[in-house]
Amino acid sequence: MIRTAIIGASGYTGLELLKLLARHPHAQISALVSRQTERTPISTVHPSLTGVIDLPLENLTPVQIAERAECVFSCLPHAASAEMCAQLLPLGVKVIDLSADYRLRDADVYQQWYAHKHPDPTRLKTAVYGLPELYREQIRGATLVANPGCYPTSAALALAPLLKAGMIAPEPIVIDSKSGVSGAGRDPKPHLHYPEANENFSAYGVGSHRHMPEIDQTLSDFSPQPVAVVFTPHLVPMTRGILSTCYAEPTRDVSTDELNATLRKFYEHEPFVHVTDQLPTVRDVAYTNRCHLAARRVRGHVLVVSVIDNLIKGAAGAAVQNFNLLYGWPETTALSP
């Protein structure tokens, strides 16, 4: 059994992570850490865990966390997570960081998009980007895994195989994404109140969303030229899920069948990514670690629709998939394919 700790267990991602780890045959949840609450039963914060996990939330130091855990999942906000990880890693623990702190490899790019200096810049080059379908071999031997963002997961899984096959051009690529309100976290914000979000539909972060450079970086790894996408996220009145519609230009005359055949070939051995004949919907993948994809050729353009559950494949499920890779278990362990 691997002793695990979750830092920031009181949020939505923390809850999903706890539910997954509670049924993991090789994981022992040994510490739940919160900066704001001390000695509060986790079932008080997440009543659905009553009778499942009886541990309290505790305000532990890095040394205390390392004494209890061999692998730590950090669900803290950016900057705060890197500060904690920088203290944990020298203590010999493995870290799966679910914040944005280690996703970008360039500290200057991080500062540009997050408006402050990186707290732990020396580890940016050694952190492994934790999207298993694209970076599996690097993840296996990692000590620090940067769990991907939810939007970048949906976009990268849709477009990376087509870029690698040379079927679409690096530019222009337009990614139009819609997400449920849980993607904004548990802390209350005015635009997320029910009267504001219900029966509403809005774009946000236009030209400034912090997932844009992460998408660029990942897609550039699979392209002969750097990729710079136009990414626009939207808030839709549902609790969970992401649907991304990705538009690109073909490099040659390709058909819908060829596009889908390329995606199927790329993911033929992947338990969680499926190419569907019909256009996928968010409901198809809700509460799972799956991603469904479908490509179309439309009036000379390439279109790929991608759907994931933002809290599972876009966060907690990917973290558990990475956990399984780190310790050599089947990636489907605790995750229903």
N, C-alpha and C positions, 0 to 999 in steps of 0.2 A: 504493500500500500504506500502511495506517495502522499505525504502530508501536505495539504494545500491551505493557503490563506487567500482571502479576498479582501482587498482594500477598496472601500467605497461600496460596500455590499447593500446599502440602503436604496440604491437607484433601480431603475427598470432593468438595466443590463445586469446588475448584481443579482436581482431576483432570478432572471433566466439562467444565469450561471450557476446559482445555487441549486436550482431544480435539476439541471443537467448533472452537476457533480454529485448530487445526492444519490443518483442512480448509477454512478460510475463504479464499476467493480474494483477499480484499482486506486480510487481517490478517497482520501480521508480528509474531510473538512475540519481543520484544527484551529482556525482563527478567523473571526470576522472583524474587520477593522473599520472604524468610522471616526473621522476627525471631530464630528459635531455631537456625537452621542456616546455616552459611556455606560456600559453595563445595562443596556436595554436589550431584552430578548428580541431576536430577529423576527419572531412570530408576531411581535407587537407592531413592527414596521411593515412586515409582509404577512398578513394573517393566513394566506394560502399555505404558508410553511408550518402551520400549527400541526404538531404530531409528526413532522418530517425532519426538521432541524431545530434543536433546542439550544443552540449556542447563543451567547449574548454578543452584541456589538461592543467592541472595546477600543479605547484610544491607546493603541500600543506603539511603542517606539520601534524603529527598524531592527534593533537588536532583539527585542522581544518577539517580533514577527519571525525573524530568522531562527530563533530558538525553537519555534513551533512548526515551521513549515520548510519544505524543500523546494516548493514551487509556489510562486506568488502571482496572483492575477490582480493587476492594478486597474481599477475602474475610476480613478481620480480624474478631475479635469486636467487639461493640458497645463504645463508648467509645474503644477503641484505634483503630477505623476512623476515627471523626470527628477524632481528634487528627491522624492522618496526612492525611486529606482536607483539613483546614484548612490544612495546609502545602503541599499539592500544587496546590490550585486557584489560588492567586495566581501560580503559575509557568506558567499558561497551558494546563494539560492539562484534558481532559474526564475526569470520574470517574463510573464506574458502581459504586455502593456496594452490596454484597450483605449488609451488616450491617443492623441495625435502626436505625442512628443517625439517618437522615434521613427515615424513613417517617412519623413523627408530626409534625404541624405546630406543636404546642404544647409548649414546653419544660417547662412545669409538669406536663403529662400524662406526658411522657417521664420526668421525675424521679420521679413517683409510681409508675410501673410498673417503672422500671429502677434505682430506689433510689440515684441519684446525679445531680448536675447535668449538663446536657448540655455537652459540651466545645466545641461550635461552634453556639450557639443562633441566631446571626444568620442562618444559612443555612437554617434550617428552613422559612422562608416562601418561599424561592426554589427549594429542591430540588423536583424533579418526581417524583411517584410513578410508578414504572416498570411499570405493568400496561398493556401496549400496547392491548389490546382495549377498555380503558375510558378511557385518557388519551393516546391516540396523538398528537394534535396538539400537546399540551404537551411531549411527549418530543422531538419533532423539533428544537426549537430550544434544548434544554437544555444546560447545562454540567455540572450535577450531577444524576444520576438515582439515586433511591432504589429499588433493586430490591425488589419486594414479598416478604413472608414466604410460605412455602409454604402454610400453612393459610389465610391470608387470600386467596391466589390461588384456592384451590379454592372457598372460600365466596363470594367476590365475583363470580366468573364465574357461579356458580349463581343468585345472588339479585338482583344489580344490575338485570338486564333486567326482572324482574318488579316490582321496586320502581319503576323508571322508568315502567313501563306502568300503575302504580297497581293492579296485580292482587293484591298482598299488602300487609298492614298493616306499619308499621315495628316494631310490637311486638305480641305476643311473637314473637321469632325465636330458635329453638334450633338450634345447630350442633353436631352430634355427629361428631367426626372421628377416624379411625384412621390411624396412620402407622407406617412401618417404622423400624427402629432407626438407619438412616443419618441420619435427621433430627436426631439428637442430636449429630452431629459425630464426628470421628475420635478425640478424646481419650477414653481408657478411663474408664468410670464403673461403679461396682459393679452398678447395676441393668441395665446393658447387657451384662454378661458372659453368655456362652452359657448356662450353667446357670440364670441368673436369667430371661433373656428367652425362652428356648426353651420351648414348650408353656405359655406364660403369656399373660396379657392383662390390662392394667391401665389405669385412668384416672390422669391426673396433672395438676397445675396447675389443679385445679378451682377456678374463681372467681378465679384469680390468673395465668393464662397471659398472657404479654406480647403475644401476638397479638390479644387481645380488643379493646383500644382501636384497633388498626389496622383490624380488621374493622369496628368501629363507624364509624370515620372514613370509610372507603371507601364503605360502604353508605349513609351519611348524605348523601354527594354525589349519590346517585341517588334520594333520598327527600324528600318535602316536609316531613318532620319528622325530628328526630334519631333515630338508631337505636342501641339498646343491646341487644346480643345476649347470650344465654347460650351460652357456648362451652366445650365439654369435649373435650380431646384424649385419645386413648388410644394406648398402645404395643402394637403387635402383632408377633409373631415372624416378621417378614419383613424383608428388607434395605432395600427401597425402595418408595415409593408412598404415596399418601394417598387415602383414600376418605372423603368428607364427606357425611353425610346431613343435609339442612337442612330444618327444619320451620317453617312460617309459616301465618298465618291469611289466608284470602282476603278481599278487600274486597267481593266480589260472588260470585254463583254462577258459577264457572268450571269447565270440564271439563279432564280430562287432555289432550285434544287441543288445547284453547285454550292451555294452559300451554306445551306443547311447541311449538306454532306460534309463540308469542311469542318463545320462546328461539331458534327457528330463524330467524325474521325478524331478530332482533337480531344474530345471528352469521352471517348468510348469506354475507358476504364475508370471513369470518375463516378463514384457512387452518389454524389450529390448534385451533379449538373446534368440536366436533361434537355435535349432539343426536341421540341414538340411540333406536331404537324399544324395544330391550331395556334392562334395567338394566345400566349399565356396570360393569366390574370393573377392578381395578388392573392386571391383566395386559394389558388392552386398550391401555394407554398406556405401559407400562414402556419405558424407554430412549428415549422420544420427547418432543417438546415439545407434545404434544397434551393437551387436556382434553376428556373426554367427559361429557355431561350427559343426564339423563333426569328428567322431572317426572311426578308422579302426584297425583291427587286422591284422598285416602284419608279416608273418614268425615268429610267436611267440612273437612279440613285440606289444606294444600299441602305436598308433599314433593318435594325435588329432590336427586338423587344426583349427586355430582361426583367424578371421579377424575383424578388427575394423577400424574406421576412427580415426587416432591419434589425430586430433585436436578437435574432438567432444567427442566420447566415451572415448578417451584417455586423455581428458583435459576439454574443456569448457562444453560439454554436461554432463559429470559426475559432474562438479561443480554445474550446474543448478539442476541436479537430487538431489544432496546433499542439495542445497538451499531449494528445495521443501520439503525434509524430515525434515529439521530444523524447518520449519514453518507449517508443517502439511497439505500441499497441495498434491494432487495426483502427483506421481513422473513423470507422463507424461506431466505435465503442461509445456507448451512452447516447449516440445520435442515431435516430431512426433514418435510414436512407430513403 
